[in-house]
Amino acid sequence: MPDDSPAPTAPLPLPLKAADTTPERPWPVRHLAPKVADYVARMPPVWVEGQVLNVRRWNSLLFLTLRDTDLDMSLSVTLPAVAAMSLGDRFADGAHVVVHARPQYQVKKGALGFSADRVRLVGLGELLARIEHLKGVLAAEGLFDESRKRPLPFLPAVVGLVCAQQGDAEHDVVSNARARWPGVQFEIRRVTVQGAEAVPSVTAAIAELDADPRVEVVVVARGGGSFEDLLPFSNETLVRAAAACRTPLVSAIGHHMDAPLLDLVADLRASTPTDAAKRVVPDVTEERARIAQARTRTRAALTHRLAREQAALDHWRTRPVMARPETLVDPHERALRDQTARGRAVLDAALAHAATATARLAGQVRALSPAATLERGYAVVQRADGAVVRDPAEVATGDRLRVRVAAGELAADVVDA
């Protein structure tokens, strides 16, 4: 019987370009991976700088990670063991190198790696030149200025300590600080202080302690080391993190010849971890001795001052004016009495003279007074309006008159004018 099932459709051809792919017409992995590998294979080899990490050998190949010293980025690199043979033990974890490598894309793993054929260490002179250049850049930004440096607290309750996971730096700082001031507390961050992991671990520890409100001062301590060992403490990322730290920071790397840039940006540089312990906390024995000395000096100064004031009081008390203070008032009292007597005499004389003059004037007034005339028998005749009558023609018959005499007055009527 005939087959009515539809004939299978032919698969659509794959897009030629990546831009032509769609959800309905994608590229399978087996198609994309060789294209990526082919694209990477066309890239030229490149010189790459970084820090060696996790070196391991397999037969005649060295497998390692090349890590950026500033950012947390890394590349996988393979290198013929014979290419690094001339470097000997110097080619190890933490070494700063440049490699000549070609990128390779591993199709099955989908991973990008680099195949190197040459490697060389970065020279000491070149590293010093880079540090000097960075030092000039940071100095121009003002990160080393004395005006930025903050004074350490006199007696911090909690000290933050960044130190190695193993080593003497932690013991030197903690034991010497507590010997000087037993009550001091430590917030310790044990990190990697050497090699590829030093910069991110120390930077993170500084930031963590700076964010802790209990920590009043941060100490970054390391027990010295070679120039290469101290390179992380001249790293720009770490130095800028220390400059951004709001808590006073002490650099105690423990070196003598070379000065990493952390020393320049720190608020205080200590020559060793032991020196840092002496700088961050006071010595309780010395402070007690200073207090006792201050008390002795204060007591002596106060006793001397009291003795001097008492001598001055005794001197003044022996003077006559202090024995009889009233002698200061006696002359003024006598003068006041004399002035009072003279004033009283002058006033009495003036009053007597005035009394005599008054009596004389009183006699004259009495002699001239109309009342005296009336006493001699005379009378004063006045009309009703009070006018004095001097002429009979001034009145008429029937007018009412008032007659004043010495003893009083009387009324009268005019009968005949």
GUDO-471461 format. One record per atom (N, C-alpha, C, O): x, y, z; residue in one letter. Coordinates in steps of 0.05 Angstrom, whole numbers, plus 5000, padded with zeros to 4 digits. Each point is the difference from the previous one (the first is absolute). Layout:
N
XYZA...
END
This chain:
417
501749765000M498350245000M501850255000M502249995010M496850234980P501750234997P500650145026P498350005018P504150114985D500950155025D499250294998D500950154983D497249925035D499050284999D501550195019D499350245001D502749665014S501550185019S501650204984S501049954978S499250305034P501450214985P503049944998P501249885018P499950214960A502949964996A501650175019A499250235004A503049675007P501650175019P501150244985P501049994978P498950235037T501050254988T503050025004T501149905020T500250214961A503050035002A500750225020A498750205001A503449755016P500750205020P500950264986P501250004979P498150225034L500850264989L503050045002L501249915020L500050224962P502950055001P500650195023P498450185006P503949785007L500850175023L500650284989L501050034978L498550185039P500850274991P503050024996P501549875014P499350294967L502850034994L501450185020L502449965006L496250235005K501250205018K498649995027K497649925002K503850165018A498950005027A497650205002A498149955014A502150264971A497850205000A497449894988A497950115005A502349684979D497749884988D498649795017D497849914992D503350025030T498849805017T497550115013T499850235006T498249594999T497550075013T499349785019T501249785000T496850265018P499149785017P499149764985P500349775009P498750274966E499149774984E502349884984E499949764992E502250395003R502349914984R502650065016R501550174991R499049695031P502450055015P502449844989P499749834983P502650245028W502449844994W500349795022W499750075023W500849684971P500649815021P502950055011P501650134986P498949775037V502650045013V502349894982V502150134998V497449644989R502149884984R500750184976R502249984988R495950205005H500650184977H501450265010H501750114986H497549985038L501150265011L502849965010L501750174995L498849615020A502649975013A502350014980A502050135005A497949724972P502350034981P500350284989P502350084994P495550065002K500250284990K501550175021K501750174992K497749805034V501350155020V503049935001V501750175001V498849574997A502849915000A501550114976A502350085002A496449924975D501350114976D500550305003D502150104991D496050045021Y500350295004Y502350065019Y501750184996Y498549675026V502150035020V502749934988V502150135005V497949664978A502649914988A501250224982A502450004996A495950184993R501050214983R501350235015R501350174988R498349835039M501250215016M503049965002M500949785002M500750434996P502949985002P500949955029P498550055019P503949844985P501049975028P500450275013P500450204986P499749805040V500150255015V501849965024V500049795013V501450434995W501550005025W498150085022W498850214998W501049635023V498250055022V501550015026V501849835005V497650365012E501350035026E498149925022E497650064999E503549815022G498349935023G501749865021G502449984998G496249925022Q501349865022Q499349704998Q497749934996Q504449915008V499649714997V498649895025V500550085022V497649744972L498549885022L499449714992L499449944977L500749885043N499249724997N501549864977N498949884982N503850145020V501649864980V500149705006V500549915022V498949934957R500149715003R501149884974R499650114978R501749675024R501349884977R498649744992R499349845018R500450124956W499049754990W501749924976W499850124979W501849675025N501949914980N501850234993N501550105017N498449994958S501950214991S498650284999S501250194990S496449835021L498650255000L499650115028L499749865019L500350414982L499350145025L497350134997L499550144981L498849815038F497350125000F500050215023F500849945023F498350294971L500150225020L497750194995L498850014979L500850165041T498150224997T501550265001T501750045017T497850134964L501250264998L498050215010L497950044988L502750085035R498050175014R500850294998R502450075003R495650104993D500550295001D500550095029D498649905018D503350274987T500750075027T498250225012T500050045024T498450094959D498250215009D497149915002D498650075019D500549784961L497349915000L499849695002L502049864995L495750055014D499749715004D499349874973D497749924996D504350084987M499649884973M502449824994M502350065009M497349724977S502249814995S499549864974S497849994989S504449895001L499949844975L501449735005L501949995016L497249814970S501349745002S502149984978S499450074977S503049855030V502249994981V501449735002V500449895022V500450014955T501749764999T502750094988T500150174983T502049715028L502750084992L501849755000L499949845018L501750134961P501949785000P501950035024P501150225004P499449575010A501850015023A502850104993A501350135016A499649804960V502650084992V500250314997V502250115002V495550034992A500150294997A500650145026A501150225000A498249655023A500450135026A502449885014A500650075023A500949754964M502249865014M502250205008M501249975021M499350234962S502150195007S499450175024S501850125012S495749904995L499250175023L500349855027L500250135021L500049614978G500449845024G497850045021G497650014993G503350025032D498150025022D498650275000D498050045015D503050154970R498750275000R497249994987R498350175005R501349624977F497449974988F498349845018F499949754999F498650385018A498349875020A497650195006A499950224990A498449685026D497650165008D500950275011D501850025017D497050194973G500650275009G502050154982G500350245002G501049614979A501950134982A498550194981A497849944991A503550285003H498950194981H501349964973H502450034998H496049894982V501249924974V498450124977V497850115003V503549874974V498650054974V500449754983V502249895000V495650034987V500149764983V499250074972V498350184996V502849684985H499250034972H498149774994H500949764999H496650304996A498049784999A498050064977A499550234992A499449554998R498050014979R497449905012R499949795013R497850354983P497549915011P499049744986P500449974975P498449865040Q499049754989Q497249955012Q499650045024Q498649874959Y497349945010Y499649704999Y500249874979Y499350015044Q499649725002Q497149934993Q498150075015Q501549804962V497349964989V498349835019V497750075005V503449715005K498449825017K499250135026K497849955010K504050205002K499550125026K498750284998K498950105020K501350024957G499050274997G501550205018G498850195010G503849764993A501750175017A502250134984A501049894980A499650365029L502250154986L502549985017L500050045024L502149894963G502649985013G502250124983G499450094978G503049915033F502350114985F502249805000F500749885021F500550094956S502349824997S502550184997S500250144980S501649855039A502350175000A502449844990A500249765003A501750394985D502549884992D502550135012D502249894999D497450355012R502250145013R499050135025R497750085003R504249955017V499450135025V502550135011V502249904996V497450335017R502350135013R499050155024R497750095001R504049935019L499350145024L500250304995L501650104985L496650055028V500250294999V502350085018V500149935023V501750234966G502550075014G499550185024G497950155001G503949855018L499850165024L500050304993L498650165012L503249914969G500150284992G497450104988G499150225006G499649614979E497450084988E497950035021E498350184999E501749645021L498050025022L500550255016L498050145007L504549934998L500650245015L499150254984L498950195012L501549804962A499250234983A496950035001A499050235001A499649554998R497150015001R499050125027R498250165002R503249745019I499250105027I500550305002I498450155011I504049944978E500650295001E498050164984E499350225008E499949674969H498050144984H497350035016H498850215001H500349565010L497650015016L500250185024L498150145007L504349875005K500550185023K499650294991K498850165015K502249914962G499750274990G497150074994G499150225006G499449594984V497150054994V498550045026V498450185002V502049645017L498650035025L500850255016L498350125013L504249954985A500950255014A498750244987A499250195014A500549814959A498750224987A497150035008A498950225000A499949565007E497250005009E499750095029E497850045010E504549985004G499950095028G499649785020G499450055023G500849704969L499549775018L502249985021L499649865021L502850264975F502149985020F500250265017F501850015017F496550184979D500250265014D499749965030D498449845009D503250315006E499949985029E497350105011E499049925021E499750274964S497450105009S497949795000S497950035014S502449754971R498049795000R500349815024R498149865007R504350145005K500549805021K498650085026K500150235008K498549575003R498550055025R501549905024R501449804998R498350345025P501449905024P498649755010P497649964997P504149875016L498949755012L498650075026L500850185014L497149664992P498750055026P501949935023P501749834998P498150325024F501849965023F499849725012F502049875005F495650044999L499649745012L497749864986L497750015009L502849854968P497949864986P499049765016P501549845011P495850134989A498949765014A500349754983A500549795011A499250244962V500249774982V501950084977V499750214988V502349615007V501950044979V499649794979V499849765006V499950334969G499749814978G502849924990G501850174996G498649574999L502649904992L499849834975L498549815000L502950264979V500249844976V502749884999V502150145000V498149605000C502649865002C499849734985C497949924990C504449955009A500249744986A498549795016A499650025024A499649774961Q498749785013Q501949855019Q499149895021Q503450114972Q502049885017Q502450195000Q500950094979Q500349955044G502350185002G500250135027G498249965017G503950204986D500550135026D498850275003D499950125021D499150004957A499050275001A497750025019A499950195016A498249634983E497750015018E500949985029E499150165017E502749654989H501049975028H501450265009H499650085023H502150034960D501550245007D498150235007D500450145020D497649904964V498250235004V498349955025V499850175018V498949604984V498149955022V501449985026V499150135020V503149724982S501349965026S501250265010S499850065023S501550094959N501250265009N497950205007N500450165019N497449854967A497950195006A498749945027A499550185016A499949564989R498849935025R501950025024R499150045023R503549934971A501950045022A500150305008A500550065023A498950114958R500050295006R497350095012R499950165018R497949724971W497350085009W498349754999W498949944979W500849915044P498649744999P497250024991P498949804990P499850435012G497150014993G499450034971G497749994992G504350034991V499550054971V498949744987V500949785007V497150254976Q498849784985Q500950014971Q500550214989Q499649554998F500849984972F497849874983F498849815008F500850314969E498349884979E502049924978E500950174985E499649565012I502249914983I498949884974I498049845001I503250234977R499449884974R502649874990R501950144992R498149595007R502349854991R499649954970R498249864992R503650254992V499849994971V502649924987V502049975014V498050004960T502449954985T501450274995T498950184990T503749845018V501550254998V502249974980V501950165000V498049634983Q502249964981Q498849854976Q498349825004Q502650254973G499149854976G497650124987G499250235005G499549614978A497950104983A497550085016A498550184992A501049685030E497550065015E500450225021E498050075014E504350044988A500550205021A498450254996A498750105019A501350014957V498650264995V497049985006V499150165016V499449654973P497250005006P499349935029P498150105011P503549725001S499449925027S500650235020S498450055019S503950094978V500750225018V498050234995V499150135020V500349934955T498150224994T497349945013T498850185012T500249584985A497449935012A500150025031A498050095012A504249835000A500250015029A500050295010A498850065020A502650124966I500050285007I497250114999I499150155018I499549794960A497350114997A498149895021A498350155010A502149604998E498249885020E500550125027E498150065015E504449984992L500650135026L499250295001L499150105020L501250044957D499250284999D497050035004D499050205010D499449604981A497150015003A499149935028A497650045006A504149855011D499349925027D500250255018D502150115003D495649995008P500150245016P501649985026P500850205012P499749554997R501549965025R503050054996R501450075019R499649884957V502950024994V500750294999V498950164984V503149925032E500950285000E502650054986E500750234993E500849565001V502550024985V500549734987V499549795011V501650224964V500649754985V503049984996V501350194992V499849575014V502849954996V500349784979V498949785002V502750284977V500749804979V502849925006V501950154997V498549605011A502649905010A501049774984A498449824991A504250185004R501449774987R502850005010R501250215005R499949564998G502749975011G502250034980G501749824998G498350394986G502250054981G499849814976G497949894995G504350094990G500149834977G501750124978G501050235003G499249634975S501650104977S498450214985S497650045005S503750084976F498750204983F497649884986F497950134999F502449634990E497849884986E497749935019E497750024993E503049905032D497949935019D498350255008D497749975006D503650264993L498650255008L498650144977L498850215005L501449684971L498750134977L497050055004L499150214992L499449615020P497150065004P499550265015P497950124996P503949965021F499550245017F500850264985F499850215011F501049754963S500350234982S498049994978S500250164980S497949665022N498049974979N498050235001N499250095022N500150024955E498350244999E497249945013E499050185014E499949594981T497449945012T500150005030T498350125014T503749754997L500349995030L500650285011L498950075021L502850084966V500850265010V497550195000V499650155019V498949844960R497650174999R497949925021R498650165011R501249584994A498249905020A500950115028A498350075016A504349934989A501050115025A499550305002A499350105022A500950044956A499650295000A497050065005A499450205012A498849624979A497250055004A499049915027A497750065008A504049815008C499349915026C499550245019C501750175003C495949855009R499350225017R501249975028R500350205014R500349554994T501249955026T503050054998T501249914980T500150225040P502950034999P501449734995P499449805013P502550204968L501349754992L503050025005L501350204994L499849585017V502949985006V501149784982V499049784999V503250294987S501449814983S502449895015S501850155008S498249594997A502249875015A501049764984A499649775008A501650284969I500849794982I502649865011I500549774993I501150375022G502349885012G502449984982G501349804999G499250414986H502350014982H501750245008H499350175016H503149844971H501850225007H501150154975H500350245000H500349614979M501250124977M498050124981M500250244994M497849614998D498150094980D497450095014D499249885021D499650334968A497550105012A497749954981A499950144979A498449675026P497649964983P498250245001P500150155019P498349894961L498350244998L497950015022L499050215007L500449565005L498150005023L501150175023L498450135014L504249874990D501250165021D499450304995D499650155020D500449934955L499850294994L497150095003L499550235007L498649604988V497250085001V498849955028V497950125006V503449725010A499049945027A500150255018A501750184995A496649835025D500150225019D502549995017D500950215010D500249554994L502549975016L501549764990L498849794995L503850255002R501849774992R501549905024R501350165014R498449584991A501549885022A502249824987A499549874980A502850135032S502349854988S499649705002S500949854982S497850065039T499549715004T497349975013T498850195010T500149564990P497549955015P500250075030P498150105012P504349854999T500450085029T499850305003T498850105019T502450044963D499950295001D497150104997D499250205012D499249664971A497250084997A498549975026A498350175007A502249615008A498749965025A500650225020A498350095015A504250024984K500850225018K498750264991K499650185017K499749844957R498950254990R497050025005R499050225004R499649554996V497150025000V498850015028V497850095004V503749815016V499050015028V502250115018V502349954995V496950195026P502050115018P500949785020P498749805004P503650255009D501149815020D498750085027D500350225010D498249595002V498650065025V502050075022V499350175017V503049714983T502050065021T501050294996T500250155020T500449934956E500950274994E497850205007E500650215011E497049734981E497850195006E499550035029E499550235010E500749555006R499750035029R502350175011R499650165018R502849794972A502350165010A499650304993A500650175016A498449884960R499450284992R497950125018R500250245008R497749614998I497950105018I501250065028I499450215011I502249614999A501250055027A501850244999A500050165019A501649874959Q501750234998Q498450264998Q500750205011Q497149794974A498350234997A498850085027A499750235007A499449575008R498950055027R502150135018R499450195014R503149714985T502150115017T500550294992T500350175018T499949884957R500550284991R497650185007R500550235008R497149674989T497750165007T500050075030T499450225008T501149575008R500050045029R502250205008R499550185016R502949804972A502250185007A499350294991A500550195015A498349834961A499350274991A497850135017A500250235007A497949615002L497850105017L501150085027L499250205011L502649635001T501150065026T501750254999T499850175018T501849864961H501650254996H498250244998H500650215011H497249774974R498250234996R498750075026R499850245007R499349565009L498750065025L502050135020L499350195014L503249714986A502050125018A500650294992A500350175017A499949884957R500550274991R497750195007R500450225009R497149694988E497750165007E499950055030E499250225009E501549575007Q499950035029Q502150215009Q499550165018Q502949824970A502150205007A499150284993A500650195015A498149854963A499050264992A497950105020A500050245008A498349585001L497950085020L501450085026L499250205013L502749644996D501550065025D501450274998D499950155019D501349914958H501350264997H498150235002H500650205014H497149774974W498150225001W498750035028W499350225009W500449565004R498950015027R501850145020R499050105020R503649904975T501950135019T500150304996T501150145017T497849964962R500150294996R498050145018R497949895006R502850365005P498350145018P497250054990P498049985015P501850074960V497450054988V498249765002V497550035002V503749734998M498349765003M499549945029M498049885007M504050205012A499549965028A497750185011A498349905014A501750364977R497850195008R498950124974R500850224993R497449644994P499050114974P498650275003P499750144981P499349935045E498550255004E501850244997E499050234996E503749735005T501850244996T499750114972T500650244996T498449614985L499550104974L497650195000L499850184983L498449795037V497550165000V500250245019V498650204996V503349785024D500150225020D500450274988D498550185007D503449874975P500350274989P497550114987P499350235002P499449594984H497650084986H497750065020H498450184996H501649675026E498050055021E500450285013E498150155005E504549915000R500650265012R499250234981R498850205008R502049764968A499350214980A497050044998A499050224997A499549565004L497150024999L498950145024L498150164998L503049785026R499050145024R500650304998R498350175007R504149914984D500750284997D498150144980D499050225006D500649654972Q498250124980Q497150025011Q498750204994Q500549615021T497350015012T499850245020T498050145000T504049895017A500050225019A500050274986A498550185008A503249844972R500150264986R497350054986R499050234999R499949574990G497450044986G497950085020G498350174994G501749705030R498050065020R500350295009R498050155003R504549955002A500550275009A499150204979A498750215006A501949744969V499250184979V497050014998V498850214996V499949565006L497150004999L498750155023L498150144996L503049825029D498950155023D500350304997D498250155006D504149934984A500450294996A498150114979A498950225003A500749634976A498250094979A497150015010A498650194993A500749625024L497350005011L499650245019L497950135001L504149925016A499850235019A499850264985A498350175007A503349864972H499950254984H497350024987H498950224999H500149574991A497450014987A497750065020A498150144993A502249765031A497950055021A500050305007A497850115003A504550014999T500250285007T498750174977T498550185005T502249754971A498950144977A497049974999A498650194992A500549585014T497149954999T498550165021T497950114995T503349905030A498750165021A499950294992A498050145005A504249964984R500050284992R497950064978R498650205002R501249634980L498050034978L497249985011L498250134991L501549695029A497349965012A499150265014A497750084999A504250055015G499450255013G499250214980G498150155005G503449874974Q499350194979Q497349944988Q498450194994Q501049575002V497449934988V497750075020V498050114992V502549835033R497950065020R499650315002R497750095003R504550054994A499750305002A498450114977A498550195003A501949694975L498650104975L497349864996L498650084981L500749745035S497549854995S497650165007S500150155020S497749844965P497450145007P498949915027P498750155014P501949604992A499049905026A501150165023A498650055020A503950044978A501250165022A498550275002A499650115022A499750004955T498550255000T497349975013T499250175015T499549614979L497449955012L500249975030L498250095015L504049794994E500349975029E500350275015E499550025024E501250184960R500250265013R497350155000R500050235008R497849644984G497350125001G498950084973G497850114999G503649844981Y499050074973Y498249784990Y500249775010Y498150294969A498249814988A500250034970A500850214990A498549584995V499950004971V497249954991V498849805008V500150394976V497249974991V500149904971V501550114983V496949695011Q500049874974Q497149984990Q498249955016Q501550094958R497449954989R499549704998R501749835007R495850114984A499349724998A501849854980A500449765003A500650394977D501749864981D502949995009D501749894986D498950205039G502749985011G501650254996G502350015010G496850184974A501650244995A500150175025A498050045014A504450074992V500450175024V498850284994V500450124979V498149975040V498750274998V502050215010V500849995023V499850204959R501950215008R498650284999R501150195011R496649814977D498650264997D497049955005D498949814989D499850375027P497149965005P498550004974P497849894998P503350244982A498550014975A499949734985A498649964981A503049855029E500249744988E497649825008E499749784989E498750315031V497849835009V497450174998V500150244998V497749625004A497450124999A498349905023A500649805013A497350364993T498349935022T498849724995T499149944978T501049905043G498949734997G502149794992G499449765001G503150324992D502149804992D500849835025D500150105022D500449654973R500949825021R503150015000R501349974980R499750095044L502950025003L501049795020L498549895016L504150064982R501449815018R502250165013R501750114986R498349895041V502050155015V501949805014V499149855016V503650164976R502049825013R501450165021R500950224996R499249665028V501550115023V502049795008V500249784989V501450295031A502249825008A498949735010A501349804994A496550205019A499049755012A498249854982A499149785006A500250334970G498249864982G498750204981G501350194991G496249775002E498650174981E497050005008E499049835014E499750384975L497150035005L498750124976L501450124983L495949855015A498650114978A498650265007A499350055023A500550124957A498750275005A498550084975A500749924977A497250255027D498550104977D500450315000D500150135021D500049974955V500350294997V497250135004V498149944985V501850245035V497450135005V499850274985V497950084990V504450055009D500050264987D502750034986D502149985012D497750074963A502450034985A500350304992A502050074987A
END
